């Protein structure tokens, strides 16, 4: 198969934990032809094309890859295009999803599907599954947000477009700086944010549950906060511990999996704290390497099995 990866430049990969790196290696082991595309190199001139470079692996060496000469190719010529561009989901990301949707109309197989990535904001998507979430408010109103925090006593507030725990605050009803924090994170009421009831079980880990074509990986990666932080995100200093899925984890995954698959979301990372869904990650879910190293379960292999079955 010809497989194109739309991703950050390979020079930026953290090869010890990057899931895109794991997927590239797995595809390379299977003798697929690999190609690299940066998002800014996708364009339309009557067809959706991109400047592409063939990617050759040299695992164990530095650098671990080599790139071939630049070629202009129609995206529909590839067997599958894996979209692995990280948030923030800004206007350039939005434009990329429109271009990729146009490529899909020309016959390209894009994973995850462009419209689904655009439609499933990773924070707002939980509103589709109210039976699995804690009390949540999405608003830019300072008064509404403060009322919510006062009612809940403790709450977590987060921007809608960031990743890795960026811009996330733990709010206390009694904090004299509460109004100032709300002013800051909402840009004085001009930016919409999400605030949720604080879930004390965060101390046991923010669990990342990976779904591949609607099926759950049997292990979650519990991101356990550092002692001086409440955020479990690995980018914020959390420690990843792989654990078998709990009964509740399985119930959430089983309930959401078929719907997400039918929506065009082939690879999804559900975030679960305690018994509650907190996010639905659809852009570039991570955790594959940590799960493999700790349990031996090859998530990248599961992903490539599904890709080959559907598009091979």
Secondary structure as the mmCIF struct_conf table of DSSP 4:
data_model
#
loop_
_struct_conf.conf_type_id
_struct_conf.id
_struct_conf.beg_label_comp_id
_struct_conf.beg_label_asym_id
_struct_conf.beg_label_seq_id
_struct_conf.end_label_comp_id
_struct_conf.end_label_asym_id
_struct_conf.end_label_seq_id
STRN STRN1 UNK A 2 UNK A 6
BEND BEND1 UNK A 8 UNK A 8
HELX_RH_3T_P HELX_RH_3T_P1 UNK A 10 UNK A 12
TURN_TY1_P TURN_TY1_P1 UNK A 15 UNK A 17
HELX_RH_AL_P HELX_RH_AL_P1 UNK A 19 UNK A 29
TURN_TY1_P TURN_TY1_P2 UNK A 30 UNK A 31
STRN STRN2 UNK A 33 UNK A 37
HELX_RH_3T_P HELX_RH_3T_P2 UNK A 39 UNK A 41
STRN STRN3 UNK A 42 UNK A 44
BEND BEND2 UNK A 45 UNK A 47
STRN STRN4 UNK A 48 UNK A 57
TURN_TY1_P TURN_TY1_P3 UNK A 59 UNK A 60
BEND BEND3 UNK A 61 UNK A 64
STRN STRN5 UNK A 65 UNK A 67
STRN STRN6 UNK A 71 UNK A 74
HELX_RH_3T_P HELX_RH_3T_P3 UNK A 75 UNK A 77
BEND BEND4 UNK A 78 UNK A 79
STRN STRN7 UNK A 80 UNK A 83
HELX_LH_PP_P HELX_LH_PP_P1 UNK A 85 UNK A 86
BEND BEND5 UNK A 87 UNK A 87
HELX_LH_PP_P HELX_LH_PP_P2 UNK A 88 UNK A 88
HELX_RH_AL_P HELX_RH_AL_P2 UNK A 91 UNK A 105
TURN_TY1_P TURN_TY1_P4 UNK A 106 UNK A 107
STRN STRN8 UNK A 110 UNK A 111
BEND BEND6 UNK A 112 UNK A 112
HELX_RH_AL_P HELX_RH_AL_P3 UNK A 114 UNK A 119
TURN_TY1_P TURN_TY1_P5 UNK A 122 UNK A 123
HELX_RH_3T_P HELX_RH_3T_P4 UNK A 124 UNK A 132
BEND BEND7 UNK A 133 UNK A 133
STRN STRN9 UNK A 136 UNK A 139
HELX_RH_AL_P HELX_RH_AL_P4 UNK A 142 UNK A 152
BEND BEND8 UNK A 153 UNK A 153
STRN STRN10 UNK A 154 UNK A 159
BEND BEND9 UNK A 160 UNK A 161
TURN_TY1_P TURN_TY1_P6 UNK A 164 UNK A 167
STRN STRN11 UNK A 169 UNK A 172
TURN_TY1_P TURN_TY1_P7 UNK A 173 UNK A 174
TURN_TY1_P TURN_TY1_P8 UNK A 176 UNK A 177
HELX_RH_AL_P HELX_RH_AL_P5 UNK A 178 UNK A 185
TURN_TY1_P TURN_TY1_P9 UNK A 186 UNK A 190
BEND BEND10 UNK A 191 UNK A 191
STRN STRN12 UNK A 193 UNK A 197
HELX_RH_3T_P HELX_RH_3T_P5 UNK A 200 UNK A 204
STRN STRN13 UNK A 206 UNK A 212
TURN_TY1_P TURN_TY1_P10 UNK A 213 UNK A 214
STRN STRN14 UNK A 215 UNK A 216
BEND BEND11 UNK A 218 UNK A 218
STRN STRN15 UNK A 219 UNK A 224
HELX_LH_PP_P HELX_LH_PP_P3 UNK A 225 UNK A 226
TURN_TY1_P TURN_TY1_P11 UNK A 227 UNK A 228
BEND BEND12 UNK A 230 UNK A 230
HELX_RH_3T_P HELX_RH_3T_P6 UNK A 234 UNK A 236
TURN_TY1_P TURN_TY1_P12 UNK A 237 UNK A 237
STRN STRN16 UNK A 239 UNK A 244
HELX_LH_PP_P HELX_LH_PP_P4 UNK A 245 UNK A 246
HELX_RH_AL_P HELX_RH_AL_P6 UNK A 247 UNK A 262
TURN_TY1_P TURN_TY1_P13 UNK A 263 UNK A 264
BEND BEND13 UNK A 266 UNK A 266
STRN STRN17 UNK A 267 UNK A 273
TURN_TY1_P TURN_TY1_P14 UNK A 274 UNK A 275
STRN STRN18 UNK A 276 UNK A 281
BEND BEND14 UNK A 283 UNK A 284
HELX_RH_AL_P HELX_RH_AL_P7 UNK A 288 UNK A 295
HELX_RH_AL_P HELX_RH_AL_P8 UNK A 299 UNK A 311
#
